[in-house]
Amino acid sequence: MAYGLEQFVADCRTALKRDAGPAGREVICQKLERLLRDKDFLARYCADSTPAGLRVLHDDAELGFQILLHVNAKARASAPHDHGKSWAIYGQAAGYTDMVEYERIDAGSDASRARIRIKRIYRLNPGEAGIFQDGAIHSIEYPDGARFVRVTGTNLDKIPRAMFDIATGDVTPITPQRTT
């Protein structure tokens, strides 16, 4: 049975109304994996012929979450960064994305400095999804042609976020869409 974008949006809304915390996000993660197995969705939004770039598939006026499509022509590795007070769920449509989660190893009292270390590394392959909870420090790396869907708790351009330099400990505010 087909499972398209409209049903996914409805399921996200239901999950977040029931539980806006980690349990609701886990439901969204599972539903995103289902969406990424739907051949019609993939053909319509994630085909090899899909133009490169970032596209908003849904911006929920009531609950604030966004569904974004990332079609990446060129390989890229992001610096460690956070999504501020938002969460993000990444779901792989084509290629792969290497996900790295970090943890702070300092007291966190200085907003301009942070000591971080790698906590977990894993790869998302097509049809797989992963969650970064609120404030999680992470980085991603993907090859040419990778495509993924990202669901965020809010429009990330409207909230403070930070980038972390693991070597120097410097913390820098992020400008809109700098990490994508």
Kinemage of the C-alpha trace (Angstrom):
@kinemage 1
@onewidth
@group {chain A} dominant
@subgroup {mainchain}
@vectorlist {calphas} color= white
{ca met a 1} P 0.000 0.000 0.000
{ca ala a 2} L 1.330 3.431 -0.984
{ca tyr a 3} L 2.450 5.779 1.763
{ca gly a 4} L 3.001 9.320 0.554
{ca leu a 5} L 3.929 12.744 1.832
{ca glu a 6} L 0.373 13.702 2.833
{ca gln a 7} L -0.011 10.614 5.033
{ca phe a 8} L 3.455 11.186 6.519
{ca val a 9} L 2.534 14.794 7.411
{ca ala a 10} L -0.710 13.582 9.031
{ca asp a 11} L 1.202 10.932 10.995
{ca cys a 12} L 3.773 13.524 12.160
{ca arg a 13} L 0.966 15.788 13.362
{ca thr a 14} L -0.732 12.919 15.210
{ca ala a 15} L 2.537 11.796 16.826
{ca leu a 16} L 3.492 15.292 17.989
{ca lys a 17} L 0.027 16.035 19.352
{ca arg a 18} L 0.125 12.787 21.306
{ca asp a 19} L 3.700 13.284 22.577
{ca ala a 20} L 5.954 16.171 21.481
{ca gly a 21} L 8.921 14.582 23.274
{ca pro a 22} L 11.268 11.721 22.400
{ca ala a 23} L 8.470 9.119 22.135
{ca gly a 24} L 6.622 11.150 19.496
{ca arg a 25} L 9.860 11.726 17.594
{ca glu a 26} L 10.536 7.986 17.578
{ca val a 27} L 7.153 7.467 15.914
{ca ile a 28} L 8.087 10.083 13.294
{ca cys a 29} L 11.427 8.332 12.740
{ca gln a 30} L 9.650 5.022 12.082
{ca lys a 31} L 7.126 6.694 9.759
{ca leu a 32} L 9.955 8.440 7.884
{ca glu a 33} L 11.569 5.061 7.238
{ca arg a 34} L 8.224 3.883 5.859
{ca leu a 35} L 8.013 6.970 3.607
{ca leu a 36} L 11.528 6.331 2.314
{ca arg a 37} L 10.486 2.828 1.201
{ca asp a 38} L 7.596 4.204 -0.884
{ca lys a 39} L 8.542 3.982 -4.561
{ca asp a 40} L 6.105 6.728 -5.601
{ca phe a 41} L 7.490 9.183 -3.030
{ca leu a 42} L 11.059 8.406 -4.073
{ca ala a 43} L 10.235 8.780 -7.788
{ca arg a 44} L 8.446 12.083 -7.241
{ca tyr a 45} L 10.862 13.769 -4.824
{ca cys a 46} L 14.175 11.900 -4.738
{ca ala a 47} L 14.887 10.683 -8.267
{ca asp a 48} L 18.297 11.051 -9.905
{ca ser a 49} L 16.748 13.818 -12.036
{ca thr a 50} L 15.599 15.854 -8.996
{ca pro a 51} L 17.372 19.238 -9.074
{ca ala a 52} L 20.024 19.760 -6.398
{ca gly a 53} L 19.241 22.001 -3.457
{ca leu a 54} L 17.180 22.351 -0.323
{ca arg a 55} L 13.412 22.255 -0.631
{ca val a 56} L 10.749 22.688 2.046
{ca leu a 57} L 8.175 19.914 1.593
{ca his a 58} L 6.034 20.941 4.574
{ca asp a 59} L 6.059 23.810 7.073
{ca asp a 60} L 3.480 23.110 9.742
{ca ala a 61} L 1.740 26.344 10.760
{ca glu a 62} L 0.188 24.862 13.909
{ca leu a 63} L 2.942 22.637 15.350
{ca gly a 64} L 5.994 24.355 13.838
{ca phe a 65} L 7.811 21.310 12.451
{ca gln a 66} L 9.319 21.294 8.978
{ca ile a 67} L 9.967 18.562 6.449
{ca leu a 68} L 12.919 19.362 4.194
{ca leu a 69} L 14.339 17.581 1.179
{ca his a 70} L 18.118 17.776 0.723
{ca val a 71} L 19.358 16.851 -2.766
{ca asn a 72} L 23.136 17.157 -2.688
{ca ala a 73} L 25.085 17.378 -5.931
{ca lys a 74} L 28.467 17.484 -4.201
{ca ala a 75} L 29.938 15.617 -1.254
{ca arg a 76} L 30.130 17.532 2.013
{ca ala a 77} L 31.210 17.141 5.616
{ca ser a 78} L 29.702 19.507 8.157
{ca ala a 79} L 31.480 20.797 11.213
{ca pro a 80} L 30.077 19.663 14.556
{ca his a 81} L 26.971 21.749 15.227
{ca asp a 82} L 23.687 21.754 17.103
{ca his a 83} L 20.129 22.590 16.169
{ca gly a 84} L 19.671 24.755 19.238
{ca lys a 85} L 16.511 23.883 21.110
{ca ser a 86} L 15.200 21.841 18.196
{ca trp a 87} L 15.448 18.178 17.312
{ca ala a 88} L 16.069 16.734 13.855
{ca ile a 89} L 15.334 13.415 12.220
{ca tyr a 90} L 17.355 12.514 9.137
{ca gly a 91} L 16.070 9.894 6.710
{ca gln a 92} L 18.196 8.635 3.841
{ca ala a 93} L 16.650 8.475 0.375
{ca ala a 94} L 19.749 7.826 -1.781
{ca gly a 95} L 23.456 7.407 -1.162
{ca tyr a 96} L 24.372 7.470 2.500
{ca thr a 97} L 25.046 9.912 5.324
{ca asp a 98} L 27.609 9.298 8.022
{ca met a 99} L 26.276 10.585 11.338
{ca val a 100} L 28.520 11.556 14.243
{ca glu a 101} L 27.167 12.429 17.684
{ca tyr a 102} L 29.312 14.330 20.187
{ca glu a 103} L 29.141 14.958 23.906
{ca arg a 104} L 30.420 17.887 25.918
{ca ile a 105} L 33.193 16.988 28.328
{ca asp a 106} L 33.349 20.366 30.037
{ca ala a 107} L 30.933 22.037 32.421
{ca gly a 108} L 29.294 23.998 29.596
{ca ser a 109} L 29.406 27.280 31.511
{ca asp a 110} L 31.209 29.275 28.767
{ca ala a 111} L 28.963 29.796 25.714
{ca ser a 112} L 31.949 30.679 23.495
{ca arg a 113} L 34.000 27.564 24.308
{ca ala a 114} L 33.279 23.851 24.506
{ca arg a 115} L 35.284 20.677 24.809
{ca ile a 116} L 33.559 17.881 22.915
{ca arg a 117} L 34.363 14.311 21.983
{ca ile a 118} L 32.826 11.732 19.680
{ca lys a 119} L 30.135 9.682 21.386
{ca arg a 120} L 28.683 7.634 18.506
{ca ile a 121} L 29.258 7.134 14.765
{ca tyr a 122} L 26.849 5.414 12.404
{ca arg a 123} L 25.801 5.416 8.755
{ca leu a 124} L 22.314 5.965 7.378
{ca asn a 125} L 21.654 3.939 4.239
{ca pro a 126} L 18.598 4.320 1.993
{ca gly a 127} L 15.415 3.706 3.969
{ca glu a 128} L 17.040 4.333 7.366
{ca ala a 129} L 16.470 7.273 9.703
{ca gly a 130} L 18.140 8.641 12.825
{ca ile a 131} L 17.233 11.200 15.493
{ca phe a 132} L 19.251 14.022 17.011
{ca gln a 133} L 17.365 15.179 20.108
{ca asp a 134} L 17.150 18.817 21.248
{ca gly a 135} L 20.547 20.474 21.448
{ca ala a 136} L 22.476 17.382 20.313
{ca ile a 137} L 25.901 18.229 18.925
{ca his a 138} L 26.469 16.305 15.708
{ca ser a 139} L 28.028 16.358 12.262
{ca ile a 140} L 27.127 14.724 8.996
{ca glu a 141} L 29.093 13.673 5.916
{ca tyr a 142} L 27.758 12.440 2.595
{ca pro a 143} L 29.020 11.697 -0.937
{ca asp a 144} L 28.081 13.287 -4.263
{ca gly a 145} L 24.432 12.662 -5.102
{ca ala a 146} L 23.239 11.869 -1.578
{ca arg a 147} L 19.597 12.711 -0.903
{ca phe a 148} L 17.842 12.787 2.440
{ca val a 149} L 14.707 14.045 4.128
{ca arg a 150} L 15.110 15.988 7.358
{ca val a 151} L 12.272 16.661 9.796
{ca thr a 152} L 12.982 19.428 12.310
{ca gly a 153} L 10.984 20.554 15.327
{ca thr a 154} L 10.985 24.124 14.022
{ca asn a 155} L 12.412 26.317 11.285
{ca leu a 156} L 16.099 26.247 12.233
{ca asp a 157} L 16.716 29.633 10.614
{ca lys a 158} L 14.629 31.230 13.350
{ca ile a 159} L 16.475 29.905 16.410
{ca pro a 160} L 20.001 30.286 17.811
{ca arg a 161} L 22.338 27.434 16.890
{ca ala a 162} L 26.060 26.890 17.216
{ca met a 163} L 29.018 25.331 15.429
{ca phe a 164} L 31.812 23.691 17.435
{ca asp a 165} L 35.515 23.478 16.580
{ca ile a 166} L 36.697 20.227 18.136
{ca ala a 167} L 40.382 21.228 17.855
{ca thr a 168} L 40.249 24.746 19.315
{ca gly a 169} L 37.115 24.535 21.457
{ca asp a 170} L 35.663 27.635 19.796
{ca val a 171} L 31.862 27.905 19.587
{ca thr a 172} L 30.491 30.074 16.771
{ca pro a 173} L 26.879 31.114 16.129
{ca ile a 174} L 25.447 29.593 12.944
{ca thr a 175} L 24.034 31.723 10.189
{ca pro a 176} L 20.879 30.467 8.428
{ca gln a 177} L 21.354 27.164 6.585
{ca arg a 178} L 25.142 27.293 6.958
{ca thr a 179} L 25.398 23.621 7.905
{ca thr a 180} L 23.309 22.251 5.034
